[in-house]
Amino acid sequence: MKGFLYYLPGVQSPVSIEAARKACNYAFADCETVVSRGVMRGPWDGPVGSIVGRPGLEDVGLYDNRQTWFRTAGDSGICVGIENGVELGPDDLARPRQLDGHWVRLGDDGHEWLIPTARRFSKDVEGVTWYCGLPCRSVYQADGSWSPTEPVKRYEGFWRTALDFWEAFTKGEEKGTRREFHFDFDRMHQAAVEALQINYAVGPAEVSHLGLLTFSSCQEIMEAVIDLPTLNEYLKKKRSPRDS
């Protein structure tokens, strides 16, 4: 098995799944256990801590001559590492349970990544309507029925981001074959990482190392999030002359 490594400063080995999630939840949220090894120093001479990996990784540890490490943002001191020469793709990083969506080709290797669709379109005889495609809380009604409401807590932030992107997209203008609109550069990248993070064990440092994002690919990811491929397909068929 291949995957990223994580240096957790100040965390003693063996590392519990609770401690791993507390330090770096996105990497271990879907794991039941982790593999770990204590180290007397971390990358860049960091303090005593542990090197941690997802279940199945072998020979977890700190080896300066065969690993590359990346710092993460903030003051946590957590670093992300990978064995030199190891190439990771979507199959290596996929979560056991993924949300349905659209496949988007990312990076120089041409792999396709499954991007979850949050704001989903439904086609019916009256046209298209939209609904939340994320797991939602169900509420018991007075008439004995159950109704979906807001997304579960895990996806609340992602849902708001999807709605904000849809609003920005619809306020844009058509320019040739593309639509021009304003969405903050950093937020576009953060949103793309968040979308990838739902179906894959990656964060900003991992996505950057894999070379998955350009501004254009971020836009493709977010267009998948708002189910634009489905809407475009519907509009294309609607504009086409009916079969005689």
C-alpha positions as CSV (number, residue, x, y, z in Angstrom):
1,M,0.0,0.0,0.0
2,K,1.2,3.5,-0.8
3,G,0.3,6.8,0.9
4,F,1.4,9.9,2.6
5,L,3.2,10.1,6.0
6,Y,2.4,12.6,8.8
7,Y,4.8,13.9,11.4
8,L,2.9,14.8,14.6
9,P,5.1,16.7,17.0
10,G,4.6,16.0,20.7
11,V,2.4,12.9,20.0
12,Q,3.8,9.7,21.6
13,S,3.7,6.4,19.8
14,P,1.8,4.2,19.5
15,V,-0.6,6.8,18.3
16,S,-4.3,6.2,18.9
17,I,-6.9,6.9,16.2
18,E,-8.3,9.6,18.5
19,A,-5.0,11.4,18.7
20,A,-4.4,11.1,15.0
21,R,-7.8,12.6,14.1
22,K,-7.3,15.4,16.6
23,A,-4.0,16.3,15.0
24,C,-5.0,15.8,11.3
25,N,-8.6,14.8,11.0
26,Y,-8.9,14.9,7.2
27,A,-6.2,12.3,6.8
28,F,-7.6,9.8,9.3
29,A,-11.3,10.6,9.6
30,D,-12.3,7.4,7.9
31,C,-9.7,5.2,9.5
32,E,-10.3,2.8,12.5
33,T,-6.6,2.6,13.3
34,V,-3.3,4.1,12.3
35,V,0.3,2.8,12.0
36,S,3.0,4.9,13.8
37,R,6.6,5.0,15.0
38,G,8.0,7.4,17.6
39,V,10.9,9.6,16.6
40,M,13.4,11.6,18.6
41,R,13.3,14.4,16.1
42,G,11.1,15.4,13.2
43,P,11.7,16.9,9.8
44,W,13.8,20.1,10.0
45,D,14.9,19.0,13.5
46,G,11.4,19.2,14.9
47,P,10.8,18.0,18.4
48,V,10.0,14.5,19.7
49,G,6.9,13.1,18.1
50,S,5.6,10.4,15.9
51,I,5.4,9.5,12.2
52,V,1.9,8.3,11.4
53,G,0.3,6.6,8.4
54,R,-3.0,5.2,7.3
55,P,-3.5,1.4,7.9
56,G,-1.5,-0.8,5.6
57,L,1.6,1.4,5.2
58,E,4.8,-0.4,6.0
59,D,8.1,0.7,7.5
60,V,6.7,3.9,8.8
61,G,9.5,6.2,10.2
62,L,11.7,9.1,9.4
63,Y,14.4,8.4,6.8
64,D,16.1,11.6,5.6
65,N,17.8,10.1,2.6
66,R,14.7,8.6,1.1
67,Q,11.8,10.9,1.9
68,T,10.5,14.3,1.0
69,W,8.6,16.4,3.6
70,F,6.3,19.4,3.3
71,R,5.3,21.9,6.0
72,T,1.6,22.6,6.6
73,A,0.1,26.0,7.2
74,G,-0.2,27.3,10.8
75,D,1.8,26.7,13.9
76,S,0.9,23.1,14.6
77,G,4.3,21.9,13.3
78,I,2.6,19.0,11.4
79,C,4.4,17.9,8.3
80,V,3.4,15.7,5.4
81,G,5.9,13.3,3.8
82,I,6.2,10.8,1.0
83,E,8.8,8.2,0.0
84,N,11.0,9.5,-2.8
85,G,10.0,8.0,-6.2
86,V,6.6,7.0,-5.1
87,E,3.8,8.2,-7.3
88,L,0.3,8.4,-5.8
89,G,-2.9,8.4,-7.7
90,P,-6.6,8.5,-6.9
91,D,-6.8,4.8,-6.3
92,D,-4.1,5.0,-3.6
93,L,-5.9,7.9,-1.8
94,A,-9.6,7.0,-2.3
95,R,-11.7,6.8,0.8
96,P,-13.6,3.5,1.4
97,R,-16.9,5.3,0.9
98,Q,-17.2,8.1,-1.6
99,L,-20.0,10.5,-2.6
100,D,-21.2,10.3,-6.2
101,G,-20.4,13.0,-8.7
102,H,-18.4,13.7,-11.8
103,W,-15.0,12.5,-12.9
104,V,-12.5,15.3,-13.6
105,R,-9.1,14.8,-15.1
106,L,-6.4,16.4,-13.0
107,G,-2.6,16.7,-13.1
108,D,0.0,15.8,-15.7
109,D,-0.6,12.1,-15.3
110,G,-4.1,12.3,-16.7
111,H,-5.8,10.5,-13.8
112,E,-9.5,11.1,-13.3
113,W,-10.7,12.1,-9.8
114,L,-14.3,11.7,-8.5
115,I,-15.6,15.1,-7.5
116,P,-18.8,15.0,-5.3
117,T,-21.8,16.9,-6.6
118,A,-23.3,19.1,-3.9
119,R,-25.9,21.1,-5.8
120,R,-27.5,18.5,-8.0
121,F,-29.9,19.0,-10.9
122,S,-32.9,16.7,-11.6
123,K,-34.5,16.6,-15.0
124,D,-38.3,16.2,-15.3
125,V,-41.2,17.0,-17.7
126,E,-41.2,20.6,-16.6
127,G,-37.5,21.2,-17.0
128,V,-34.7,21.0,-14.4
129,T,-34.9,21.5,-10.7
130,W,-32.1,21.3,-8.2
131,Y,-31.6,19.7,-4.8
132,C,-28.9,19.1,-2.3
133,G,-26.9,16.0,-3.3
134,L,-25.1,15.7,0.0
135,P,-26.2,13.5,2.9
136,C,-28.9,15.4,4.7
137,R,-30.6,15.1,8.1
138,S,-34.0,13.6,8.0
139,V,-36.8,15.1,10.1
140,Y,-39.9,13.3,11.3
141,Q,-43.1,15.3,10.3
142,A,-46.4,15.5,12.1
143,D,-48.1,13.5,9.3
144,G,-45.8,10.6,9.9
145,S,-43.6,11.2,6.9
146,W,-39.9,11.9,6.8
147,S,-38.3,14.9,5.0
148,P,-34.7,15.8,4.2
149,T,-33.5,19.1,5.6
150,E,-30.0,20.6,5.8
151,P,-26.7,18.6,5.1
152,V,-25.3,16.7,8.0
153,K,-22.7,18.7,10.0
154,R,-19.7,17.2,8.2
155,Y,-20.8,18.8,4.9
156,E,-22.4,22.1,6.1
157,G,-19.4,24.2,5.1
158,F,-19.0,22.5,1.8
159,W,-22.7,23.1,1.0
160,R,-22.3,26.8,1.7
161,T,-19.3,27.0,-0.5
162,A,-21.2,25.3,-3.3
163,L,-24.1,27.8,-3.0
164,D,-21.6,30.7,-3.0
165,F,-19.9,29.4,-6.1
166,W,-23.3,28.9,-7.9
167,E,-24.2,32.5,-7.1
168,A,-20.9,33.8,-8.4
169,F,-21.2,31.6,-11.5
170,T,-24.7,32.8,-12.4
171,K,-23.7,36.4,-12.1
172,G,-21.0,36.0,-14.7
173,E,-21.1,36.7,-18.4
174,E,-20.6,34.4,-21.4
175,K,-17.3,35.0,-23.2
176,G,-17.0,32.7,-26.2
177,T,-17.1,29.1,-25.0
178,R,-16.4,30.1,-21.3
179,R,-18.2,32.0,-18.6
180,E,-16.3,34.7,-16.9
181,F,-17.2,35.4,-13.2
182,H,-15.4,36.5,-10.0
183,F,-14.5,34.0,-7.3
184,D,-11.6,34.7,-5.0
185,F,-8.4,33.0,-6.2
186,D,-7.5,31.5,-2.8
187,R,-11.0,30.5,-2.0
188,M,-11.3,28.8,-5.4
189,H,-8.3,26.6,-4.5
190,Q,-9.5,26.0,-1.0
191,A,-12.9,25.0,-2.3
192,A,-11.3,22.6,-4.8
193,V,-9.2,21.0,-2.1
194,E,-12.3,20.7,0.1
195,A,-14.1,18.9,-2.7
196,L,-11.2,16.5,-3.3
197,Q,-11.0,15.9,0.5
198,I,-14.5,14.5,0.7
199,N,-13.6,11.5,-1.5
200,Y,-9.8,11.3,-1.0
201,A,-7.4,11.5,2.0
202,V,-5.7,14.7,0.9
203,G,-5.2,18.2,2.1
204,P,-3.6,21.4,0.6
205,A,0.0,20.1,1.0
206,E,-0.8,16.7,-0.6
207,V,-2.7,18.3,-3.5
208,S,0.1,20.7,-4.1
209,H,2.7,18.0,-4.1
210,L,0.6,15.9,-6.6
211,G,0.3,19.0,-8.9
212,L,-3.4,18.6,-9.3
213,L,-4.5,22.2,-9.3
214,T,-4.4,25.1,-11.7
215,F,-7.0,27.9,-11.7
216,S,-8.7,26.3,-14.7
217,S,-8.8,22.8,-13.0
218,C,-10.2,24.4,-9.8
219,Q,-13.0,25.9,-11.9
220,E,-13.7,22.4,-13.5
221,I,-13.8,20.9,-10.0
222,M,-16.3,23.5,-8.8
223,E,-18.4,23.2,-11.9
224,A,-18.7,19.5,-11.1
225,V,-19.7,20.4,-7.5
226,I,-22.6,22.5,-8.9
227,D,-23.5,19.7,-11.4
228,L,-22.9,22.0,-14.4
229,P,-22.2,19.0,-16.8
230,T,-25.8,17.8,-16.2
231,L,-27.2,21.3,-16.8
232,N,-25.2,21.8,-19.9
233,E,-26.4,18.4,-21.3
234,Y,-30.0,19.3,-20.6
235,L,-29.6,22.7,-22.3
236,K,-27.8,21.2,-25.3
237,K,-30.6,18.7,-25.9
238,K,-33.2,21.5,-25.4
239,R,-31.6,23.6,-28.1
240,S,-31.2,20.7,-30.5
241,P,-34.0,20.2,-33.1
242,R,-36.4,17.5,-32.3
243,D,-36.3,14.3,-34.2
244,S,-38.9,14.4,-37.0
